[in-house]
Amino acid sequence: MATKAELGAYRSAGIDASIAAASPHQLIVLLFQGARAALARARLAMLQKNVAARGAAISKALAIIDDGLKASVDSEKGGELAQKLHALYDYMIRQLTIAGLENNLVKIEEIDQLLATIEDAWRQIGGIKPPAENGAAADHTRRSSISYGKA
């Protein structure tokens, strides 16, 4: 039977291979998936009244949104759309911060829905199909272990 460390190394290798083979467009999709996976962990932690796990998951989502998604917006080339995305990401960051402080599940769900909407648009623009329903759970779990720096 594989140990936790061995499974973690296997997942990491699979993720590294996915990242190496991904286009810049696909990398942004991975960021959306990582943020949404962190929000799913935050929701679960809230329901379980696990303050430490809630904080860690929200911190992870904040890092992905701020250091990944928001940082990837090209303000020079993006014009008005880039400005609006920056404002939306700033809104998400404020709402997630409040959600963590107030243990507010509704705010977590609101941000998850916003991310899902933008992810869907990003997929459509790039011609990237959503994961198959039967593989979505395994795919979602695998990506949730990606490290994005903070947290």
C-alpha positions in Angstrom: 0.0 0.0 0.0 1.3 3.5 -0.9 2.1 5.9 1.8 0.7 9.4 2.0 4.1 10.8 1.0 4.3 8.5 -2.0 0.8 9.5 -3.1 1.7 13.1 -2.7 4.8 12.7 -4.8 2.8 10.9 -7.5 0.2 13.7 -7.6 2.9 16.3 -7.7 4.6 14.6 -10.6 1.3 14.4 -12.5 0.5 18.0 -11.8 4.0 19.1 -12.9 3.5 17.2 -16.1 0.1 18.8 -16.7 1.6 22.3 -16.1 4.6 21.6 -18.4 2.3 20.6 -21.2 -0.3 23.3 -20.7 -0.7 26.4 -22.8 -0.9 29.8 -21.1 -4.6 29.6 -21.6 -4.8 26.2 -19.9 -2.6 27.5 -17.0 -5.2 30.2 -16.2 -7.9 27.5 -16.2 -5.8 25.6 -13.7 -5.6 28.7 -11.5 -9.4 28.9 -11.5 -9.7 25.3 -10.6 -7.2 25.7 -7.8 -9.0 28.7 -6.4 -12.3 26.9 -6.5 -10.9 23.8 -4.9 -9.6 26.0 -2.1 -13.0 27.5 -1.7 -14.5 24.0 -1.5 -12.1 23.2 1.3 -13.0 26.4 3.1 -16.7 25.6 2.9 -16.1 22.1 4.3 -13.9 23.6 7.1 -16.7 26.1 7.9 -19.2 23.4 8.2 -16.9 21.3 10.4 -16.1 24.4 12.5 -12.4 23.9 11.8 -11.0 27.4 12.1 -7.4 26.6 11.1 -8.4 24.7 8.0 -10.8 27.5 7.0 -8.1 30.1 7.4 -5.6 28.0 5.4 -8.1 27.3 2.6 -9.2 31.0 2.3 -5.5 32.1 2.3 -4.8 29.6 -0.5 -7.8 31.0 -2.5 -6.7 34.6 -1.8 -3.1 33.8 -3.0 -4.4 32.2 -6.2 -6.7 35.1 -7.0 -4.2 37.8 -6.1 -0.9 36.4 -7.1 -2.2 34.2 -10.0 -5.4 35.4 -11.7 -5.1 39.1 -10.9 -1.4 39.2 -11.6 -1.9 37.6 -15.0 -4.2 40.3 -16.3 -2.3 42.4 -18.9 -3.4 45.9 -18.0 -1.6 47.5 -21.0 -3.1 45.3 -23.6 -6.4 44.5 -21.9 -7.8 48.0 -21.7 -11.2 48.4 -20.1 -11.7 44.7 -19.7 -8.5 44.4 -17.8 -9.6 47.2 -15.5 -12.9 45.5 -14.8 -11.2 42.2 -14.1 -8.8 43.9 -11.7 -11.8 45.5 -9.9 -13.6 42.2 -9.8 -10.6 40.3 -8.4 -10.2 43.1 -5.8 -13.8 42.6 -4.9 -13.3 38.9 -4.5 -10.3 39.5 -2.3 -12.2 41.8 0.0 -15.2 39.5 0.2 -13.0 36.4 1.0 -11.2 38.4 3.7 -14.6 39.3 5.2 -15.8 35.7 4.8 -12.9 34.4 6.8 -13.3 36.9 9.5 -17.1 36.4 9.8 -17.2 32.7 9.0 -19.6 33.7 6.2 -20.5 30.8 3.9 -22.7 32.9 1.6 -19.7 35.1 0.7 -17.6 32.0 -0.1 -20.3 30.7 -2.3 -20.7 34.0 -4.1 -17.0 34.1 -4.9 -17.0 30.5 -6.1 -19.9 31.3 -8.5 -18.1 34.4 -9.8 -15.0 32.3 -10.4 -17.0 29.6 -12.1 -18.6 32.1 -14.4 -15.2 33.6 -15.4 -13.7 30.1 -15.7 -16.5 29.1 -18.1 -16.0 32.2 -20.2 -12.2 31.6 -20.3 -12.8 28.0 -21.4 -15.1 29.0 -24.2 -12.7 31.6 -25.4 -9.8 29.1 -25.4 -11.9 26.2 -26.7 -11.1 24.2 -23.6 -13.7 21.6 -22.7 -14.8 21.2 -19.1 -13.7 18.0 -17.4 -16.0 15.0 -18.0 -18.5 14.5 -15.2 -17.2 11.1 -14.4 -13.6 12.3 -14.1 -14.4 15.7 -12.5 -14.1 14.6 -8.9 -10.8 12.9 -9.3 -9.5 15.8 -11.4 -10.7 18.3 -8.8 -9.0 16.5 -5.9 -5.8 16.1 -7.8 -5.5 19.9 -8.5 -6.4 20.8 -5.0 -2.9 19.8 -3.9 -1.2 22.4 -6.1 0.8 24.9 -4.1 0.5 28.5 -5.2 3.0 30.1 -2.7 1.1 31.6 0.1 -0.9 29.8 2.8 
